Amino acid sequence: MGNSKAEGDATPDAVEAFERLTEVSGRAQQMMMEFWTGEGMKTGARTGEALTQMEQFTSLWADWSRAWATADTEKLLKLTGDYWADSMLLWAGMLTGRPDAIPDTATGKDRRFAGEAWEAAPIFDLVRRSYLLASHYVSEGLGVFEGLPEEERRKLSFQAKQFVDAMSPANFAALNPEVLAEAQASNGESLLSGLSHMLEDLKRGKLTMTDESAFEVGRNVAASEGKVVYEGPLFQLIQYAPATKQVHEIPLLIFPPWINKFYILDLTPEKSFIRWAVEQGLTVFVISWAQGSEALKDHGLEDYVLEGELKAIDLVLEATGAPATHAIGYCVAGTVLAATLAYMAATGQAEKVRSATFFTAQVDFTEAGDLLNFVTPAMLETVNELAKDKGYLDGRWLSTTFNMLRPTDLLWGYVVNNYLKGKEYTPFDLLYWNSDPTNVPGRFMKEYLGGLYRDNLLARPGGISVQGVPIDLKQVATPAYVQAGKDDHIAPLTSCFKLTKAFSGELRFALAGSGHIAGVVNPPASGKYQHWVLPAGTHTPPTLEEFISQATEVKGSWWPDWIDWIAPRSGPKVKARVPGKAKGFPAIEDAPGRYVKQRIV
């Protein structure tokens, strides 16, 4: 009777579980049907993804075929033997309950497996340790390839890391105990939610990282007070309202990268570099670039020099009546600013810029980091194909490419949380900005990737020309402030430091803690990170190693060091300039303007 009662009690639970499973499966099938019979993925994103996958497969096959031809057989056999020996030790340690016997190659710390669930069940503990062991030997395996050029070895290392990150058991529902626990606790609802997130992202053609409904450009991001005082086909010029009764005579003009939107420098009031610069008594102008479009399909590097940066400099001088302006170039805009300054020096216009500041910018691309691994003949052909029809490169494709430089943080982590665990999105202003990409003229991207990244033409005197004028960076004598990020994965520190040797004028170098974004957007009030500088007036040494050995670490933001450097070069104080009041520069609309509000959907 006891057994019969137990079976009777279990039956309703089993039936309920089966019914629940059937319901979840049915709803999942319905969602898939609605997706495939609906609009599906955006055409541009789907085409770009397919082309990218084809390019990657072809490139990988060729790269690894060449590599295996150089493999040292003796080293390969030893490495294989070491792997199997460590595998046996791992199994023995797990089976006997002796963690001290497990080899070090299977015990590395990895925050993807930090949750208790990975250690609670022996099977998942074995899965994660086996992965760590295999990852170690995949990386070590690169040592068997002898005689490879350093460029090929770097590319193989990058590809191996991409493979290792993609194959993490954390990325697979059946191998991730946290995913299974979420599914069980929610009766399968987490899986349905994740499927819904994935299908919605496929329709949009991009990965969702944050709750985008929580933000609105002009309301709670990019909300500093100002006016659009000029509008042209390539950019809008924004002048910000003063925060002081008097301002420095020399204004500040900021060139943000057109591969992203300018409001990374104007997120919340607490994080806004623009607002902070205004509070220091500077008249601040910012360029808001137009989205790449068919109308801009023929715009290349020369156009961004002449119709973009040089034109904006002239507009700022006309609007303020100042004898010169300070200029800031961020990332690619800093690269082009270097070319603009060289053109101005060669054409007798150098006095228009009192000082130039470079945020994480490169001019010599020989050590440009992991992005070099994407600049292959096949990838450049992909760029041509993607830009052929509309004349521009879809910003979602660019965003995915940059995310692949840090796949664990910027790709797989969101796949796990959003798709596998079905988590709801958390509002985060930085991720909102990162999820607001821009289209870029195809001609510019081809010249940038092919001419600068691949061929390194900007670093060569006369390598490129602007309106027939050969560009030689050594002609630039404008005082420069060069900032780089210690952990920058897009513009590596070693690459940015080369800019200190590109010009012939006075220069100050500041090394910021953190990376490409947090290293720049680090307000003093936050008290975060640190920076390294030399005493004021000290000449920057010729090598990065010497700079690091001589520099002083200073807690917190580098912004105060920058304003201390730029203020003495900013002229006397004058009456604050109100945007929209200068003759010929009426207030067209409130900042941040309509160009930046255009979104790729």
C-alpha positions as CSV (number, residue, x, y, z in Angstrom):
1,M,0.0,0.0,0.0
2,G,2.9,2.4,0.9
3,N,4.5,1.9,-2.5
4,S,1.2,2.3,-4.3
5,K,0.5,5.6,-2.4
6,A,3.9,7.0,-3.3
7,E,3.4,6.1,-7.0
8,G,-0.1,7.7,-6.8
9,D,1.3,10.9,-5.3
10,A,4.0,11.0,-8.0
11,T,1.7,10.6,-10.9
12,P,0.0,14.0,-10.9
13,D,3.5,15.7,-10.6
14,A,4.8,13.6,-13.5
15,V,1.7,14.4,-15.6
16,E,1.9,18.1,-14.7
17,A,5.6,18.1,-15.6
18,F,4.9,16.4,-18.9
19,E,2.1,18.9,-19.7
20,R,4.3,21.8,-18.8
21,L,7.1,20.5,-21.1
22,T,4.5,20.0,-23.9
23,E,3.3,23.6,-23.4
24,V,6.7,25.1,-23.4
25,S,7.7,23.1,-26.5
26,G,4.5,24.2,-28.3
27,R,5.1,27.8,-27.4
28,A,8.7,27.6,-28.6
29,Q,7.6,26.1,-31.9
30,Q,5.0,28.8,-32.3
31,M,7.6,31.5,-31.8
32,M,9.9,29.9,-34.4
33,M,7.1,29.7,-36.9
34,E,6.1,33.3,-36.4
35,F,9.7,34.3,-36.8
36,W,10.3,32.4,-40.1
37,T,7.0,33.3,-41.6
38,G,7.4,37.0,-40.5
39,E,10.0,39.5,-41.5
40,G,13.0,37.4,-40.3
41,M,16.4,39.0,-40.0
42,K,17.2,42.4,-41.5
43,T,18.5,41.8,-45.0
44,G,21.7,43.9,-44.6
45,A,22.6,42.2,-41.3
46,R,21.9,38.7,-42.7
47,T,24.0,39.3,-45.8
48,G,26.8,40.8,-43.7
49,E,26.8,37.9,-41.3
50,A,26.9,35.3,-44.1
51,L,29.7,37.1,-45.9
52,T,31.6,37.4,-42.6
53,Q,31.2,33.7,-41.9
54,M,32.4,32.7,-45.4
55,E,35.4,35.0,-45.1
56,Q,36.3,33.7,-41.7
57,F,36.0,30.0,-42.8
58,T,38.1,30.6,-45.9
59,S,40.7,32.6,-44.0
60,L,40.9,30.0,-41.2
61,W,41.4,27.1,-43.5
62,A,44.2,28.8,-45.4
63,D,45.9,30.1,-42.2
64,W,45.9,26.7,-40.4
65,S,46.9,24.8,-43.5
66,R,50.0,26.9,-43.8
67,A,50.7,26.5,-40.1
68,W,50.5,22.8,-40.0
69,A,53.0,22.5,-42.8
70,T,55.6,24.1,-40.4
71,A,54.7,22.0,-37.3
72,D,57.6,20.4,-35.4
73,T,56.6,16.8,-35.2
74,E,58.7,16.1,-32.1
75,K,57.2,19.0,-30.2
76,L,53.7,18.0,-31.3
77,L,54.2,14.5,-30.0
78,K,55.5,15.7,-26.7
79,L,52.6,18.2,-26.3
80,T,50.1,15.5,-27.1
81,G,51.7,13.2,-24.5
82,D,51.6,16.0,-21.9
83,Y,47.9,16.6,-22.6
84,W,46.9,13.0,-22.2
85,A,49.1,12.7,-19.0
86,D,47.4,15.7,-17.5
87,S,44.0,14.4,-18.6
88,M,44.6,11.1,-16.7
89,L,45.7,13.0,-13.6
90,L,42.5,15.1,-13.8
91,W,40.3,12.0,-14.0
92,A,42.2,10.3,-11.2
93,G,42.0,13.4,-9.0
94,M,38.2,13.7,-9.6
95,L,37.5,10.0,-9.1
96,T,39.5,9.7,-5.9
97,G,38.3,13.0,-4.5
98,R,41.8,14.4,-4.3
99,P,41.8,17.9,-5.7
100,D,45.5,18.3,-4.8
101,A,46.3,15.7,-7.4
102,I,44.6,17.7,-10.2
103,P,47.2,19.3,-12.5
104,D,47.6,23.1,-12.4
105,T,46.6,23.3,-16.1
106,A,43.0,22.3,-15.1
107,T,42.7,24.6,-12.0
108,G,43.0,28.1,-13.5
109,K,40.5,30.8,-12.3
110,D,37.9,31.8,-14.8
111,R,35.0,34.1,-13.8
112,R,32.7,32.3,-16.3
113,F,32.8,29.4,-13.8
114,A,32.7,31.4,-10.6
115,G,29.2,30.3,-9.6
116,E,28.9,27.6,-7.0
117,A,26.9,25.4,-9.4
118,W,30.0,24.6,-11.3
119,E,31.6,22.9,-8.3
120,A,28.5,21.5,-6.6
121,A,28.0,18.6,-9.1
122,P,31.1,16.5,-10.0
123,I,30.0,16.2,-13.6
124,F,30.0,20.0,-14.2
125,D,33.2,20.4,-12.2
126,L,34.8,17.8,-14.6
127,V,33.4,19.7,-17.6
128,R,34.9,23.0,-16.6
129,R,38.2,21.5,-15.6
130,S,38.4,19.6,-18.8
131,Y,37.7,22.8,-20.7
132,L,40.4,24.7,-18.8
133,L,42.9,21.9,-19.5
134,A,42.1,21.7,-23.2
135,S,42.2,25.6,-23.5
136,H,45.7,25.6,-22.0
137,Y,47.0,23.0,-24.5
138,V,45.4,24.8,-27.5
139,S,47.3,27.9,-26.6
140,E,50.5,25.9,-25.9
141,G,50.0,24.2,-29.2
142,L,51.0,27.3,-31.1
143,G,54.6,26.6,-30.1
144,V,54.8,23.7,-32.4
145,F,54.6,25.9,-35.5
146,E,58.2,26.9,-36.3
147,G,59.4,29.3,-39.0
148,L,56.1,31.3,-39.1
149,P,56.4,35.0,-39.6
150,E,55.4,37.0,-36.4
151,E,52.3,38.3,-38.2
152,E,51.1,34.8,-39.0
153,R,51.8,33.6,-35.4
154,R,49.8,36.6,-34.0
155,K,46.9,35.8,-36.3
156,L,46.9,32.1,-35.3
157,S,47.0,33.1,-31.6
158,F,44.0,35.4,-32.1
159,Q,42.0,32.7,-34.0
160,A,42.9,30.1,-31.3
161,K,41.5,32.4,-28.6
162,Q,38.4,33.0,-30.6
163,F,37.8,29.2,-30.9
164,V,38.6,28.6,-27.2
165,D,36.2,31.3,-26.1
166,A,33.4,30.1,-28.3
167,M,33.7,26.5,-27.1
168,S,33.4,27.3,-23.4
169,P,30.8,25.0,-21.8
170,A,29.3,28.1,-20.3
171,N,28.0,28.9,-23.8
172,F,26.0,25.7,-24.1
173,A,22.7,25.2,-22.3
174,A,23.2,21.4,-21.7
175,L,26.7,22.0,-20.2
176,N,25.9,25.0,-18.0
177,P,24.5,24.1,-14.6
178,E,23.3,27.7,-14.0
179,V,21.2,27.6,-17.2
180,L,19.7,24.2,-16.2
181,A,18.9,25.5,-12.7
182,E,17.2,28.6,-14.1
183,A,15.1,26.5,-16.5
184,Q,14.1,24.1,-13.7
185,A,13.2,26.9,-11.3
186,S,11.1,28.8,-13.9
187,N,9.4,25.7,-15.3
188,G,11.0,26.4,-18.6
189,E,10.0,30.0,-18.8
190,S,13.6,31.2,-18.8
191,L,14.3,29.2,-22.0
192,L,11.2,30.7,-23.7
193,S,12.3,34.2,-22.6
194,G,15.8,33.5,-24.0
195,L,14.4,32.2,-27.3
196,S,12.2,35.3,-27.5
197,H,15.2,37.5,-27.0
198,M,17.2,35.7,-29.6
199,L,14.6,35.9,-32.3
200,E,14.0,39.5,-31.6
201,D,17.7,40.2,-32.0
202,L,17.8,38.2,-35.2
203,K,15.1,40.4,-36.6
204,R,17.0,43.6,-35.6
205,G,20.3,42.3,-36.8
206,K,22.2,43.0,-33.6
207,L,22.8,41.8,-30.1
208,T,20.8,43.5,-27.4
209,M,23.0,44.4,-24.4
210,T,20.8,46.6,-22.2
211,D,17.2,47.9,-21.7
212,E,17.2,50.4,-24.6
213,S,13.8,51.7,-23.6
214,A,15.3,53.2,-20.5
215,F,17.2,55.8,-22.4
216,E,16.4,58.6,-24.8
217,V,19.1,60.7,-26.6
218,G,18.6,64.3,-25.5
219,R,16.6,63.4,-22.4
220,N,18.8,61.3,-20.1
221,V,21.9,60.8,-22.3
222,A,23.4,63.5,-24.5
223,A,21.5,66.0,-22.5
224,S,24.0,68.9,-21.9
225,E,22.5,72.3,-22.8
226,G,23.5,73.7,-26.2
227,K,22.5,74.5,-29.7
228,V,23.2,73.3,-33.2
229,V,24.7,76.3,-34.9
230,Y,25.7,74.8,-38.2
231,E,24.4,72.0,-40.3
232,G,25.9,70.5,-43.5
233,P,25.8,67.1,-45.3
234,L,28.6,65.7,-43.3
235,F,28.1,67.0,-39.8
236,Q,26.2,69.3,-37.4
237,L,28.2,71.6,-35.2
238,I,27.0,71.9,-31.6
239,Q,28.0,74.8,-29.3
240,Y,27.3,74.2,-25.6
241,A,26.0,76.8,-23.2
242,P,28.5,78.3,-20.9
243,A,28.6,77.5,-17.2
244,T,30.8,80.5,-16.2
245,K,30.4,84.2,-16.8
246,Q,33.8,84.4,-18.4
247,V,35.5,81.9,-20.6
248,H,39.0,81.3,-22.1
249,E,39.5,83.1,-25.4
250,I,40.6,79.9,-27.1
251,P,37.6,77.6,-27.6
252,L,37.6,73.8,-27.7
253,L,36.5,71.7,-30.7
254,I,35.9,68.0,-30.2
255,F,36.0,65.5,-33.1
256,P,34.4,62.3,-32.0
257,P,34.8,59.1,-34.1
258,W,32.2,58.7,-36.8
259,I,32.3,55.0,-36.3
260,N,30.4,55.7,-33.0
261,K,28.3,58.6,-31.8
262,F,29.7,61.6,-30.0
263,Y,27.6,61.3,-26.8
264,I,30.1,58.8,-25.2
265,L,31.5,62.2,-24.1
266,D,28.1,63.3,-22.8
267,L,26.4,60.4,-21.1
268,T,25.0,61.3,-17.7
269,P,25.9,64.7,-16.2
270,E,28.3,63.0,-13.8
271,K,30.2,61.2,-16.6
272,S,30.1,64.0,-19.2
273,F,33.5,65.2,-20.4
274,I,31.7,67.9,-22.4
275,R,29.9,69.3,-19.3
276,W,33.1,69.1,-17.2
277,A,35.1,71.0,-19.9
278,V,32.4,73.7,-20.0
279,E,32.7,74.0,-16.2
280,Q,36.4,74.7,-16.6
281,G,35.6,77.8,-18.5
282,L,36.0,76.5,-22.1
283,T,33.7,77.3,-25.0
284,V,33.0,73.8,-26.2
285,F,32.0,72.8,-29.7
286,V,31.4,69.2,-30.8
287,I,30.9,67.6,-34.2
288,S,27.9,65.4,-34.6
289,W,28.6,63.3,-37.7
290,A,25.9,62.4,-40.2
291,Q,25.2,58.7,-40.6
292,G,26.8,57.0,-43.6
293,S,24.3,57.1,-46.5
294,E,24.1,56.7,-50.2
295,A,24.6,60.5,-50.4
296,L,28.0,60.1,-48.7
297,K,29.1,57.0,-50.5
298,D,32.0,58.8,-52.2
299,H,33.3,60.4,-49.0
300,G,36.8,59.1,-48.1
301,L,39.6,60.2,-45.8
302,E,40.3,63.4,-47.8
303,D,36.6,64.5,-47.4
304,Y,36.8,64.0,-43.6
305,V,39.9,66.2,-43.6
306,L,38.6,69.0,-45.8
307,E,34.8,68.9,-45.5
308,G,34.9,67.6,-42.0
309,E,37.7,68.7,-39.6
310,L,39.2,71.6,-41.4
311,K,35.8,73.1,-42.3
312,A,34.7,72.7,-38.6
313,I,37.9,74.5,-37.4
314,D,37.1,77.4,-39.7
315,L,33.5,77.6,-38.6
316,V,34.5,77.7,-34.9
317,L,37.0,80.5,-35.5
318,E,34.3,82.4,-37.4
319,A,31.7,81.9,-34.8
320,T,33.9,83.0,-31.9
321,G,36.3,85.4,-33.5
322,A,39.1,83.6,-31.7
323,P,42.6,83.5,-33.2
324,A,42.8,79.8,-32.8
325,T,41.0,76.8,-31.3
326,H,42.0,73.7,-29.3
327,A,41.1,70.4,-31.0
328,I,40.5,67.0,-29.6
329,G,40.4,63.9,-31.8
330,Y,39.1,60.6,-30.4
331,C,40.2,57.3,-32.0
332,V,39.7,57.4,-35.8
333,A,38.9,61.1,-35.6
334,G,42.3,61.6,-33.9
335,T,44.0,59.7,-36.7
336,V,42.4,62.0,-39.2
337,L,43.2,65.0,-37.0
338,A,46.9,64.1,-37.4
339,A,46.5,64.2,-41.2
340,T,44.5,67.5,-41.0
341,L,47.2,69.1,-38.9
342,A,49.8,68.0,-41.4
343,Y,47.8,69.4,-44.3
344,M,47.4,72.7,-42.4
345,A,51.1,72.8,-41.7
346,A,51.9,72.3,-45.4
347,T,49.4,74.9,-46.5
348,G,50.3,77.7,-44.0
349,Q,47.2,77.2,-41.7
350,A,48.9,75.7,-38.7
351,E,48.2,78.7,-36.5
352,K,44.5,78.0,-36.5
353,V,45.0,75.2,-34.0
354,R,46.6,76.2,-30.7
355,S,46.8,72.7,-29.3
356,A,45.8,69.2,-30.3
357,T,44.7,66.4,-27.9
358,F,44.5,62.8,-29.0
359,F,42.3,60.3,-27.2
360,T,43.4,56.7,-27.9
361,A,44.5,57.6,-31.5
362,Q,46.9,55.8,-33.8
363,V,48.9,57.0,-36.8
364,D,51.4,54.1,-37.1
365,F,49.5,50.8,-37.4
366,T,52.3,48.3,-37.3
367,E,51.3,47.3,-33.7
368,A,47.5,48.0,-34.0
369,G,46.5,44.9,-32.0
370,D,43.9,42.3,-32.7
371,L,42.0,44.4,-35.2
372,L,44.8,43.7,-37.6
373,N,43.7,40.1,-37.7
374,F,40.5,41.2,-39.4
375,V,42.3,43.2,-42.1
376,T,42.8,40.4,-44.6
377,P,42.2,40.4,-48.4
378,A,39.1,38.4,-48.0
379,M,37.8,40.8,-45.3
380,L,38.5,43.8,-47.4
381,E,36.6,42.2,-50.3
382,T,33.7,41.6,-47.8
383,V,33.7,45.3,-47.0
384,N,33.5,46.1,-50.7
385,E,30.6,43.7,-51.2
386,L,28.7,45.0,-48.1
387,A,29.1,48.7,-49.2
388,K,28.6,48.1,-52.9
389,D,24.8,48.4,-53.1
390,K,24.1,51.3,-50.7
391,G,27.5,52.9,-50.5
392,Y,28.0,52.5,-46.8
393,L,28.9,49.8,-44.3
394,D,26.1,48.8,-41.9
395,G,26.9,49.9,-38.4
396,R,25.7,46.6,-37.0
397,W,28.4,44.7,-38.9
398,L,31.0,47.1,-37.5
399,S,29.7,46.7,-34.0
400,T,29.9,42.9,-34.2
401,T,33.5,43.1,-35.5
402,F,34.5,45.3,-32.5
403,N,32.7,43.0,-30.1
404,M,34.7,40.1,-31.5
405,L,37.9,41.7,-30.2
406,R,36.7,40.8,-26.7
407,P,34.2,38.0,-27.3
408,T,33.9,36.8,-23.7
409,D,32.9,40.2,-22.3
410,L,31.1,41.7,-25.3
411,L,29.5,38.7,-27.0
412,W,29.3,35.3,-25.1
413,G,28.4,36.8,-21.8
414,Y,25.3,38.4,-23.3
415,V,24.5,35.2,-25.2
416,V,24.5,33.3,-21.9
417,N,22.5,35.8,-19.9
418,N,20.1,36.9,-22.6
419,Y,19.5,33.7,-24.6
420,L,20.3,30.8,-22.3
421,K,19.2,32.2,-19.0
422,G,16.5,34.4,-20.4
423,K,17.5,37.3,-18.1
424,E,15.7,40.7,-18.5
425,Y,17.9,43.5,-19.7
426,T,19.5,45.9,-17.1
427,P,19.6,49.6,-18.0
428,F,23.2,50.8,-18.5
429,D,24.0,54.1,-20.3
430,L,27.3,53.0,-21.6
431,L,25.8,49.8,-23.2
432,Y,23.0,51.9,-24.6
433,W,25.6,54.0,-26.4
434,N,27.5,50.9,-27.5
435,S,24.2,49.5,-29.0
436,D,23.6,52.7,-31.0
437,P,25.9,52.1,-34.0
438,T,26.5,54.3,-37.0
439,N,26.8,53.5,-40.7
440,V,30.1,54.5,-42.3
441,P,30.8,55.5,-45.9
442,G,32.2,52.5,-47.7
443,R,34.9,54.5,-49.4
444,F,36.3,55.7,-46.1
445,M,36.3,52.2,-44.6
446,K,38.2,50.8,-47.6
447,E,40.8,53.6,-47.3
448,Y,41.0,53.3,-43.5
449,L,41.4,49.5,-43.4
450,G,43.4,49.1,-46.5
451,G,45.4,52.3,-46.7
452,L,46.1,52.8,-43.0
453,Y,45.7,49.5,-41.1
454,R,47.1,47.2,-43.9
455,D,49.5,49.5,-45.8
456,N,50.4,52.0,-42.9
457,L,50.5,54.9,-45.4
458,L,49.9,57.6,-42.9
459,A,53.1,56.8,-41.1
460,R,55.1,57.3,-44.3
461,P,55.9,60.8,-45.4
462,G,53.9,61.4,-48.6
463,G,52.2,58.0,-48.2
464,I,48.8,59.8,-48.6
465,S,47.9,63.1,-50.1
466,V,45.1,65.5,-49.4
467,Q,44.0,67.6,-52.4
468,G,47.4,66.9,-54.0
469,V,49.3,67.9,-50.9
470,P,51.6,65.1,-49.5
471,I,51.0,64.4,-45.9
472,D,54.1,64.4,-43.6
473,L,53.3,64.2,-39.9
474,K,56.8,65.5,-39.0
475,Q,55.7,68.9,-40.3
476,V,53.2,69.1,-37.4
477,A,54.7,71.4,-34.7
478,T,51.3,72.0,-32.9
479,P,51.6,71.3,-29.1
480,A,50.0,67.9,-28.5
481,Y,48.6,66.1,-25.5
482,V,48.5,62.3,-26.2
483,Q,46.3,60.0,-24.0
484,A,46.3,56.2,-24.1
485,G,44.6,53.5,-22.1
486,K,46.6,50.8,-20.3
487,D,44.2,48.1,-21.2
488,D,42.9,49.4,-24.5
489,H,41.9,46.5,-26.8
490,I,41.0,48.6,-29.9
491,A,43.9,51.1,-29.9
492,P,46.6,49.3,-27.9
493,L,49.0,51.3,-25.7
494,T,52.1,50.3,-27.7
495,S,50.4,51.6,-30.8
496,C,49.2,54.9,-29.3
497,F,52.6,55.6,-27.9
498,K,54.0,55.8,-31.4
499,L,52.1,59.0,-31.8
500,T,54.6,60.7,-29.4
501,K,57.3,60.3,-32.1
502,A,55.2,61.3,-35.1
503,F,55.2,65.1,-34.6
504,S,58.0,67.6,-34.2
505,G,56.4,69.9,-31.6
506,E,56.0,70.0,-27.8
507,L,54.2,67.0,-26.4
508,R,52.8,65.5,-23.2
509,F,51.8,61.9,-22.8
510,A,49.3,60.6,-20.2
511,L,48.7,56.9,-19.6
512,A,45.3,56.2,-18.2
513,G,44.2,53.2,-16.3
514,S,41.5,51.0,-18.0
515,G,40.7,50.8,-21.7
516,H,39.3,52.5,-24.8
517,I,36.2,53.9,-23.1
518,A,36.7,53.9,-19.4
519,G,40.2,55.2,-19.7
520,V,38.8,58.3,-21.5
521,V,35.5,58.7,-19.7
522,N,36.7,58.9,-16.2
523,P,35.5,62.0,-14.4
524,P,37.5,63.3,-11.3
525,A,34.5,62.9,-9.0
526,S,34.4,59.2,-9.6
527,G,37.7,58.6,-8.0
528,K,38.3,55.6,-10.3
529,Y,41.4,54.1,-11.8
530,Q,44.7,56.0,-12.0
531,H,47.0,57.6,-14.5
532,W,50.7,57.9,-15.1
533,V,52.4,61.1,-16.1
534,L,55.9,62.7,-16.0
535,P,56.5,66.0,-14.2
536,A,55.3,69.1,-16.1
537,G,57.8,70.2,-18.7
538,T,59.6,66.8,-18.8
539,H,60.4,65.5,-22.3
540,T,58.7,62.3,-23.2
541,P,61.3,59.5,-23.5
542,P,61.7,57.6,-26.7
543,T,60.4,54.3,-25.5
544,L,57.3,53.2,-23.7
545,E,59.4,51.2,-21.3
546,E,61.3,54.3,-20.3
547,F,58.1,56.3,-19.8
548,I,56.7,53.6,-17.5
549,S,59.8,53.4,-15.4
550,Q,60.0,57.2,-15.0
551,A,56.3,58.1,-14.7
552,T,54.5,58.8,-11.4
553,E,51.2,57.0,-10.7
554,V,48.5,59.4,-9.7
555,K,45.1,58.1,-8.3
556,G,42.0,59.1,-10.2
557,S,41.2,60.9,-13.4
558,W,43.8,62.4,-15.8
559,W,41.3,65.2,-16.8
560,P,42.8,67.6,-14.2
561,D,46.3,67.1,-15.7
562,W,44.9,67.9,-19.1
563,I,43.2,71.1,-18.0
564,D,46.4,72.2,-16.2
565,W,48.2,71.7,-19.5
566,I,45.7,73.3,-21.8
567,A,44.6,76.3,-19.6
568,P,47.9,78.3,-20.0
569,R,47.5,77.9,-23.8
570,S,44.0,79.2,-23.8
571,G,44.5,83.0,-23.8
572,P,42.9,85.6,-21.6
573,K,39.4,85.4,-20.2
574,V,36.5,86.9,-22.3
575,K,32.8,87.3,-21.9
576,A,31.0,83.9,-22.1
577,R,29.7,83.1,-25.5
578,V,26.1,82.2,-25.8
579,P,25.3,79.6,-28.5
580,G,23.1,80.9,-31.3
581,K,24.0,84.6,-30.8
582,A,27.0,84.9,-33.1
583,K,26.3,86.5,-36.5
584,G,25.8,83.8,-39.1
585,F,25.4,81.0,-36.6
586,P,21.8,81.0,-35.4
587,A,20.4,78.3,-33.2
588,I,19.1,75.7,-35.6
589,E,17.8,73.4,-32.9
590,D,18.6,72.3,-29.4
591,A,21.5,70.0,-28.7
592,P,22.1,67.2,-29.3
593,G,20.5,67.7,-32.7
594,R,18.7,65.4,-35.1
595,Y,21.7,63.8,-36.7
596,V,22.7,61.9,-33.5
597,K,19.1,60.8,-33.0
598,Q,19.0,58.7,-36.2
599,R,19.1,55.1,-35.2
600,I,19.7,51.9,-37.2
601,V,16.6,49.8,-36.8
